[in-house]
């Protein structure tokens, strides 16, 4: 009875229990503070992007559209045949020849000719701009300042992200530039990367977890290298892609084996080279996540399958993979998130910084949203930083959309288990 009534401290169970509890409470506070700081930083980042993507701008035209009217017909209502002489009369002959070489005027649409007239003849220029915060809080001061400094300019509230920004290609004029070409390029490269890396990564994970003998030296070397490759800087993968896909496999990646004789892509710097490079980049990540998902499947499930006479492959295909699929798709989400924001390997492989034609296949030249954002932020004009902020919003929306699709698929497979 005496032993039962002895205080816990005297029994030696937990002589430092109070100190451990204090440490636990301190660490809880630290973790909560870390979460709050992370959320605050994210909110500040988003607000900073929003602050640049919206606001008042003062726009001044080099030539007013009203002065280009013909017989009282406004510029926007002129026909293609009337617009071409206006363009030829107001721009240099060298520019006309370059535009004709890019795409003959006879093959261009009226809307394209009108866009060229606005871009090259009217030439609307942003002479000043104000942030979203200033536009909301200092509206009267902005109007007074614009009226005094730019009496001929038009002051308007500009949303740099709008339907036109999504549907228009790149342009040297920030007010007419869009991200359509970059969006298509990003979708092409991500599609090729996941299509290449996902089946190979899952297959490698199945072999390493279900078939490989981990006591063998070669298998331990493979596992160690996979873990190390997951931490290799992305620029190294760009150099690898340049050496393998662009140069060594140029006959394939340029499309030459299919008779493609386009001189702009004959060097192998194409969509498929970029996609395969990103596929190598995310391959270790997919393998490691797929391995963890397969490890999480209870061994009793395998033993029950073997007990019923199923082969190893039947067990893997019918029981292990369906149970591990939600975790495997989680790895695919992480892979998409990393690949869609990569810039360094694509620069090395040969992404274009200025391109106005959409990629029409895996053997086309390309650009991507991160490359486009990088190119715009390096320009000295303030308005290019505004459309860079708008492009960042588009990139975030596209990333969240792709991730949401993967999450929906993961949840659907989870319910089937």
Order of alpha helices (4+ residues) and beta strands (2+ residues): alpha-alpha-beta-alpha-alpha-alpha-beta-alpha-alpha-beta-alpha-alpha-alpha-alpha-alpha-alpha-alpha-alpha-alpha-alpha-alpha-alpha
